[in-house]
Amino acid sequence: MTARPHARPLLVRAAAPVLAAGLALGLTACSDADIDQAAQSAKDARTAAEDAVGDLRAAVDEARAHAEEVGAQVEETRAKLDGLDEQARTQAQSAVDEAEAAVTEAQSALEAAQQDASAEAQQRVADAEQQVADARAQLEAAKADAGGEAADALDSLAAELGSLGDDLRAATGS
């Protein structure tokens, strides 16, 4: 897997304190004021990196909670498909199944991201975001052939998947 460009800022922010500390050590021939300046810069970089990691963890936690809510809504939507004709029900059921798989993948990716903020974990979240977007598109297509309560349920689930996609994007720091 190749890392996406949005994973790089996270790695840069996380590596900044190490680079700043290395710079501070290399400044032994500098004046005390220069050394103090470099030390302060290193502290500021560390604080910024810690803040960025904290923000990403909060975004991951929020996305996980939202994914659980969407998972529950999948079951509610599935129950409202019974009144559709066979073709519309088959298409809607397939779209709901895809939504369920996307939510499951999102939950798994978010769990991995919470445990490990590596580029690989961030890529899994980005991949889950794409799967959620694809599932949302299928729900939108199925909604066109459904009617009444089923169409409303599909529309509501599609909207929730859109919000989950936003949460996943936030969890990758992009």
Sequence and secondary structure as in RCSB ss.txt:
>XXXX:A:sequence
MTARPHARPLLVRAAAPVLAAGLALGLTACSDADIDQAAQSAKDARTAAEDAVGDLRAAVDEARAHAEEVGAQVE
ETRAKLDGLDEQARTQAQSAVDEAEAAVTEAQSALEAAQQDASAEAQQRVADAEQQVADARAQLEAAKADAGGEA
ADALDSLAAELGSLGDDLRAATGS
>XXXX:A:secstr
    TTHHHHHHHHHHHHHHHHHHHHTTTS HHHHHHHHHHHHHHHHHHHHHHHHHHHHHHHHHHHHHHHHHHHH
HHHHTTTTS HHHHHHHHHHHHHHHHHHHHHHHHHHHHHH  SHHHHHHHHHHHHHHHHHHHHHHHHHHH  HHH
HHHHHHHHHHHHHHHHHHHHHTT 
